[in-house]
């Protein structure tokens, strides 16, 4: 089990950085409430991480889906795979690179 460490609170600097990365405007009067909310989310995630899963059977009740037959099929073509890609370049998926300053490259 991975332990996240003892610190379960988010700092004001972390909150500002997260807001900047998410391109959100953060009003000063909202900072305390948002820090409390995000800290609560981190605590919930930690409690999930701490849960004892040793007795959990992940395949219980749906063995057919968990152990479905592996059937060979012809591979998909690049055209089919890229059909719904927002950006494609030279037969590959393309993505916009965003710098720390928030500028698209």
Secondary structure, DSSP 4 states (H G I P E B T S, - for coil): -----S-----HHHHHHHHHHTT----GGGHHHHHHHHHHHHHHHHHHHHS--TT--TTTT-HHHHT------PPPPHHHHHTT-SSEETTEE----B-TT--B-
